[in-house]
Amino acid sequence: MTIGRDTVALEYARPDVAAAGLTEEHETLLAPTPEGPEGPEGGDENHYFDDASDDDTDVEEVKDLDLDPVLSGIDNVEEAGLGRHLGVTSATLLGISQMVGTGIFSTPSSITMSVGSVGASLILWVIGLLLSFCGLFIWLELACIFPISGGEKVYLEKAYPRPKYLTSIIFAIYAVVLSSSAGGCIVFAENIVLAAGFEPRESVMKVIAILAMVGVTLMHSLVPRTGVHVMNSLAIIKILILLFLITTGIIIFFSGIPSVPEPLASFRSPFANSSTSIYDYTIALFKVLSSFGGWQGCTSVMSEVRNPVRTVRIAGPLSLAIVGILYLLANITYFAAATPTELSSSGVTVAAFFMGKVFGTTAQRSAAGFVALSALGNIMSGSFGMARVDQELAKEGMLPASRVWARNLKHNQSPAAALGLVCLTTALTVAIVPFGDAYNFMLDVGGYPSALIGLLVALGLFILRSRPPFSLIPRPFKALRSLSILFLFAQVLLLAAPIIPPKEGRGDTALPYWAAPLVSVLVLSSGVLYWAIWQVSLPKLGQFVWERVETKLDDGTAFVVWKKKKTDDRSQYELV
């Protein structure tokens, strides 16, 4: 049989080889020959870049594999509806914009409140940066093997092919239900109200948050290329805002200002009053990692990236390095102007509190406006990436009404329906969840399943490295084994620690400490139930099997239709 495109990248059909940033060496190395796969000898696994496969699996073994069209990963590297329009600059700014949003301006207060000291807080930010790099290297290796849109959806499907479609359904629940832009919309609304000097009424802020999401959705849908330009501009504004804060911190340190007479006060006893609860540190680390969330950058939109393999290898590390340096310096700046106690009580608008203390009330309101712009940029970049992931899930028929969500607008090929789905889930979350502890709780609920997804992807990398035919694929980027293992164990810790009772019996919100992980597990478990009904119960009751049929929608979008095929062979209903 012929080996599928993606399984060994073999049918990266010749026109697509260049488009995907691959070389003819990939075809030569992987082409089945009587002698086996030609190519250089296996390289050292402890190198970031390694074009050689370290698997000596006989080609005949690969040729004999029964490769299911989905499970083997027979995807294409064709351009998405908008074409390959993201270069290195746009991909880097996309990563920066996805990371820099509400986190660095909002969560330092709750992080400091959890751990209790300057030193512990800064160490957690360093650990968060290190773990983000570890995760990034894993994602880069996988993205270079599978340069197609979908991100974690693609990687999980390849690593865990059985039970069929289970990981796809669980990830679909995570992507649609738990990955909204609600947190960013809330912070945008709070800061807009503060900047305007209005009374922060919850009903007004909910309306503003929902309108912001609707506006972003309309821009990405109706004028998608303009949306990318606006998104890039907001990313640059975010960098300038952080540079302004850092410059202010330098002035405070070396020149001093009347409102901050002792800029070094917080650093004299950096670990005083540090928490001794592992729960506190884990929840704080969740928030740090959430602030770095988005380091995956363009891996979820690879079908829209020019020369994706080369681009992602540059844009990924560059964007994370820029953000990491800015985050650390910004935190030092916050502590120069405020003690841990002041920072802990500053609330969600910590950057506005900082500017108010340094420059006065007028500056505080101006700073709130800048933070709102940053949150808006995060909403734009987040919805841009999430919509592509949701659309890929819909193309595979994994969502209710998939035919609706998979469509592109005919006149500009934007994934307007998937953008609308992101808008819908975000608006519902904002409307239903009360403010107050809602922001912190949403971070906790979103952080727990993201750790589970991270664990599964990290394990999946090791599985794919050892399983033919994936083990035969040359890797333009190869993650250090030690860093991959570190990331894996960190995800295990993040999953285990939140269920350990904190010292005072409650978490960082008014809700029970176990509420966030419980809600996360229940939501993901609903995916298992949905899959069991769809793939097991219904076929057994109706005496049919699902037949996967590839077709195209009237707008040209590739789409999978699931058709019922009658059968009396009950063995076909069993889990596979």
N, C-alpha and C positions, 0 to 999 in steps of 0.2 A: 504494500500500500504506500501511498505517498504521504510523507510526513507533513503535518500542517504548518502553515506559515509561521505561527508564533512559537510553536513547540521548539523548533530549533532556529527560529527566525529564518527558516530556509526559504519560505516563499514570501520573504520580504521582496516581493516581485521586483524585478530589476529597476523599474522606475522609482520604486519607493525606497530603494536602498539608500540613494543619495538624500532623498527627502527626510529620511529618518536619522541622518547623521551617521549612518553605518558605512563601512568600507567594503570593497569587494573581497577583502580578506575574510569577512564573516562568511561569505558564500563559499569561498575556497576551503576554509577551515571546516565548515560544517557539511559540505557536500558529501553524500554517501559514496564511498568508493570501496573496491574489494579489499583494499589494505586498511580501511578504517579511516577515521577523521584525520585529515592532514593538518599540520600546524605545529607551532612551537611546543616545546615541552612544558609541562605544568609549572606554573610559576609559584613563587612564595606567597602563601595566603596572607602574610602580614605586610602586604603592599596595598595602598589605596588603588593604584592603577595596575591592572593585570589583564592583558588581552588573551591569556591562555586559559584553556579549561584544564582543571586538574583531575578530570575524570577520564579513565581509559576504557569506558564502556564500549563494547563492540557495536559497530554500526548495525549489524544484523539484529541485535537486541532491540535497538531503537526502531528498526523497520518493522519488527514484528509486533510492536505495541498496538493495542486497540485504542486508538485515540478518539475519544468523543469530541465532537465539534466544539462544545463549550468547555468541557473539562480539560481538554488539551490546550485550550487557549487559542483556537484558530480565530484570531482577530485580524483586523487589518490595520495598516498604518496610513490609511488614507486621510486626507485632510478633513477636518470637521467643516461644518457649514460655512463658517467665516473664513476658512482657509488658514494657512500658516502665517499669522500676522504678528506673532510675538517674538521679538529678537532678544538679545542678551539684556539690553537696557530695560525693556518692558518686563521681561521675566524677573529681573532683579528687583525692580520697583514693585512688581506684583507680590513677591515674597515679603518685601519690607512692609508693604501696605497691609498684607494679611496678618503680619505679626504686630506691627505698631498700630494699636487701635485704642481700646479702652484700658487695657491691662496696666501699662506703665503709668498711666495717669490716675488710675482708680484703685488698683489692688495693693500697692505698697502699704496702705493704711491697715487693711485686714491682715496682710502678711505679718506686719510688725506686731499687731495685736495678738496674733497666734503665737509667735515665737518669743516676743517680749524684749528683744534687744537688737541693737544695731548690728553687732557682729554676726549673730545667728541669721539675721535677715539677709545680709550681704553674702554670706556663705551659701545660703539657699539659692540666691540669684546666680552665683557661679556654678553651683551644681546643676541648676536648671539649664544653663548655657551648655555645659558639658554634655548632659543627657540629650539635649536637642541636637548637638552635633553628632552624637552616636546614632540617634534616630535618623538624622539626615543622611548619613553615609549608607544606612540600610536602604532607605527609600531611593537614593541615587542609583545604587546597584540594580535594584529592581526596575527603576524607571528606564535605565539604559538597556535592560533586557527587553522590556515591554514598553516601547515608546508610544503608547496610546493613552487616550484620555480614560479617566476612571479611578486612577490612584489605587487606594487600598482595595477597592472592589476587584480590580484586576488581579492584584497580588494574592488576595485571599482565595479567589477562584482557582488560581494556578496551584497554590500550595495545598489546598484542602478540597480535592475534587469529589470526595465522598464523605458523607451522604450527598448525593447530587443536589446542588443549589442551596444547601443549608446555609453556608457562609454568606452567600449572596443575599439571602432573605434577611439574615441577622444584621448584616451591614446595611441593608436598605432601611431597616427600622432605625438603626443608629443615625444614618445620614439624614433621613427625612424628619424624624421625631426629635432627636437630641442635638442636632447640629444647626439650629436656627441662628439667626443674627439678633435674637431678642436682647441679649446682654448689651450689644453695641447700641441698639436702638434706645434702650433705657438710659444709658450714659449720655447719648446724644441729646435726648429730651431733657434730662436733668441739667446739663450744662447750657443748653439753649435758654432754658427758663432762668437760670442763674445769671447768664450774660445779659438777658433782657431786664433783669431786676424785678421779675414778677414773683408772686407768691407760688411756691412749688406745690400746686394742687395735683394730686395723683391723677385725676380724670383728665386734666389738661395735658399732663406729660404723657399719658397713654396715647392720646390722640396725636400728639406731636411725633411720638415714636413710630406709630403705625404709618403716618403720612410720610415720614422719612423713608421707610421701607418701600412704600408704594412708589415714591418718586424715583428711588434707585432702580426699582424693577422696570419702570417705564423707560428710563434712560437706556439701560442695558438692552431692552427689548426693541425699542424704536430706533435708536441711534447708537448701535453697539460700538462702532469705532470711536465715536465721540466719547462714549462711556469709558473706553480704555484710556483716552487722552486725559479725561478728567481724573480718572483713578490714578494715573501716573503723576499728575500735577499734585493731587492730594498727598501722595507718598512723599514727594519732595517737600511739601509744606510740613509734613510730620517730622522729617529730618531737621528742617530749620527750627521747628518748635523745640525739639529736644536739644539742639545746639544752643538755642537761646537760653534754655534752662541751665544747661551745663556752664555756659559762659557766665551766667548770673552766679552760679555756685563758685566759680573761680574768683569772681570779684569779691564775694562774701568771704572766702578763705583768706585772700591776700590783702584786701583793702578794708574790709569790714563796712558795715552799715549800721546806723543807730538802732534799727528794729531787730538786729541780730548781733548783740554785743559779744557773744561767745560762740563763734561758729564751730569750735572744736569740742564743745561740751559733750556732745553725743558720743564722741570717739575716745574720751578719756577712760571710760570703763565700758568697752564695747560689748561685753557679754554679761553685764549686770542685768539681773532679773530675767535671764533666759529661761524659757520653759523647759521642763524636764519630761514632758509628755510626748511620746512618739506620735500620738494622734495629732497634736498641734503641728508638729513638723511636717507630717504627711499632708495634712490639709493645706498648709502653707505652700508646700512644694507643688501640690495640684494647681494652686493659683499662679505660682511662678511659671510652671509649664504651660498653663493656659495663656499667660502673657506672651510666651514665645510661640504659642499655637499659630500655625501658618507657615512654619519652616518648610513644610512640604512644598509650598509655593506652587510652581508650575507643573509638578508631577501629576496633578489631577487634570491638567488641560494640555497634555503633551501633544495631542493631535492638532493643536492650534499654535505650536511653537516651531519656528523655523530652525532647521538643523537641530532637532531636540536633544540628541545625545550630547553634542558639544555644548549647547546652550545651558542645559540643566547642570552640567558639571561645573560651569563657571558661575551661573546665577545663584545656585543653591548655597554653596559655602560663602559667597560674597555677601549675599543678603543677610545671612545669619550672623556673620562676623560683624557687619556694620551695626545691626540691631543689638547684638550682645554688648559691644563696647558702649553704645549709647545708653543702654539700660543700666549698666553698672555705674556709669558716670552720673546719670540722672538720679539714681538712688543715693549716691554720695551727696549730691546736691540737696536732695530733700532733707537728709540728716544734718546737713550743715545749717539749715535754717530752722529746723524743728527737732525737738527731743522725741524719743520713741513714744512717750506718753501723748504728746501733742499730735504726732503723726497717727497714732492709733485712734484718736478721737476725731480726726479730720473728716472721716466719712468717705463716701465714694468719689468726691471731687478733690482729691488730695493735691493735684497740681494747682487748682484754683486757690486752695488754702495756702499753698506755698507762695504764690504770687501775691496774695492778699497780705501775707505777713511781711513780705519783702518790700512791696511797692504800694500797698494800700488797697482800699476797696475798689477803686476804679480799675486798677490793674487786675484785681481778682476777677472782675466781670469780664475784662478783655481776655484773660487767660481761659476762662470758661468757654468763650467763643472759639478759641483756638483748639481746645480739647474737643469741642463739639465737631469741628472740622475733621480732626483726627479720627473720631469715632465714625463720622460719615464715610471717610476713606476706607475704614475697616469694614463697614457694612457693604460698600461697593465691591471691594476685592473678595470679601467672604462670599457674598451672593454670586459673584462671577464664577468662583470655583465650585461652590456647592451645586449650582444649577447644572454644571457640566457633569458632575458625578450623578446627580439625580436623573439626568437625561440618559446617561449610559445604563443606569439601572432600568429605566423605562424601556429603552431599546431592547433589552433582554426580556421584557414582559414580567419584571419582578415587582411592579407596583400596581395597585388597583388603578384602573383606567390608564394603563400604560400607553395606549395609543394616543391619548391626549397629551401626556407629559413628554412624549418622545419627539413631538413635532418641532420643526423650525418654521419661523415666519418665511413665507415664500419670497418676499421682496428683498429681505436682507439676510436671511439664513440665521437669524439669532434664535437661541433656544428659549423663546419667549414663554412657552408653556412651563418649562422646568423652572424658569425664573419666577413665574407666577406661583408655583408650588412652594418655593422657598419663601416667597412673600406671604403666602397663606399660613404656613406653619409658624412663621415669625409673628405675624399679626395675632394669631390665636394665643400664642404663648404670652405676648405682652398684655393682651386683653384679659386673660384668665388669671395669671399669676400676680398676686398682690405685691406692691413695692415694699420697701423696708429690707427684710432679710432675703427678698426674692433674688436680688443680684448675686449675693454670695451663694445661695442655694443652687442657682442655675449653674454657676461655675463648678460647684461640687458634683452635681448630677451629670454635667457634661464631661467632667474630668475622669470619672470612674470608668465609663465604657471606653473612653479614648485610651486609657491604660490597657484595657483588655484587647482592644484592636491592635495597639502597639505590640503587646505580647504575642499575639497570633501572627502578626506580620514578621516580627523578629524570628520566631520559630520557623515560619514559612520560608525565610531566606535559607536557613540551614537545610530544610527539607528539599528545596529546589536545587541547592548546590550538590546534593547527593543523589537526586533522582533523575535518571534519563527520561526523556531526551533533553530536559532543561540543563542538566549538568554539562552538556556538550556546547552550550552557547558561550562564545567568547565574551568576556566582560570588559567593556571599555572603562568601567569603574568597579573596583572591588573593595568592599569595606573590610577593615581590620577585624579579624575574628574576635580579638579581645574586647574591642569597643562594642561589637554586636552583642557579646555575652553580657557586658556591663549594662547595656540598654535593656536586655531581656530581664536580668535580675532586678533592675530598677522598677520595671513594670510589675513584677511579682510583688515587690515591697509596696508599691502604690495600691495594688489590689488588696493586699492583706491588712495593711495598717488601719484603714478607716473602720474596720469592724472591731478593733481593739478599743474597749471603753476608755475614754479620756478620764483624767484625774477627777474632774468635777462632775462627770456623768453627763455632760452635754457638749455639743459641738460649737462651731463658731456662729451658729444661728439659733433662733429660739426653738427650732425643730430638734427632735432627738438626733444624736450623733449618727445613728444607723440609718437615718431617713434617706440620705443621698444615695449610698450604695444600694439600699433596698429598692428605691425607685428605679435606679439604673438597671438592676438585675431584672426587675419585673418587666420593664419596657423591652429589654433585649429578649427575655423569655417569651414575650408575646410573638416574637419572630419565629421561635422554635414551634410554637403552637400553630401559627399561620402556615409554616412549611409542612408540618405533620398533616394538617387538614388538606392542603393543596396537593402534596406529593404522595401521601399514603392513604388517608381515609377516603377521600373522594374517589380515587381510582378503584379502591377495593369495593366500595359500595356500588359504584356504577359499572364495574367490570370493564374498565378501559385503562389504557395507558396514555400518558401525555406524549404527543409527538411534536417535536420542535421544528417549526417551518420558518425558514428565513425568507423575508419578503421586503418590500419597500413601500413606504407611505407615499401619498401623492405629491409630497414636497421633495421626494428623493431620499428621505432618511431611511437608513437600514433599520429593519424592525423584525422582531421575532414574534410569531404567532404560535400559541399553544393550542393544538387541535387534539380532540379526543379520538383515540383509535381503539375500537372494540376488540376485546380479546377474552378468551376463556382460560388462558394460561395464568393461573393465580400466582405463580412464582414471580411474575413480572411486577407484582405489586409490592414485593418485599423491599426493604431498604437496601440501597446499593451505594 
